[in-house]
Amino acid sequence: MEALPDTRKAIVVLTDGEDESLVGSAPTDHRFEELLDRASEEDVTIYPIYFKPQQDLSKLGVLFGGGSLLGNDKGKAAREQLEKLAEQTGGEVINALREENLDDAYRRVAAELHTLYSLAYSPETLKHNGEYRKVAIRINRDGAMVRTRRGYYDK
């Protein structure tokens, strides 16, 4: 990603969100927090497409309005990580719970990427000390939606 410094960068991930190292089948040396830090450092937006077709939604307790899982601790933890990853990078978790939903999921991401506006600012002081700086964006327009990363590293 470093080779693309002045372009908008997005990653679309098709996943069930579960780290297989949690069940001991594929250990990893990387932590989730490292992923969040790297995504923020690289200024990349991540769109996880949640795909777990073998699950019965009534057993998982999926609430589409709230976007949370109630039940299945491993599934709940996985979903929470996907939500956090999307939220902190300015992306969105998209549900594709059947194979037939995948086309729509990818179209939705593509449509969003084509209709985004970018807002930039320059802080009064640049320390370049690697500190994390929080960002908050508010707008006063009916029907408009803001999705932004929570902050950036001053590097």
ABEGO torsion letter per residue (X at the ends): XAABAABBBBBBBBBAGBBAAAAGABBBABBAAAAAAAAAAAGBBBBBBBBBAABBAAAAGBBAAAGBBBEGAAAAAAAAAAAAAAAAAGBBBBBBABAAAAAAAAAAAAAAAAABBBBBBBBABBAGAGBBBBBBBBBBBBGBBBBBBAEBBBX
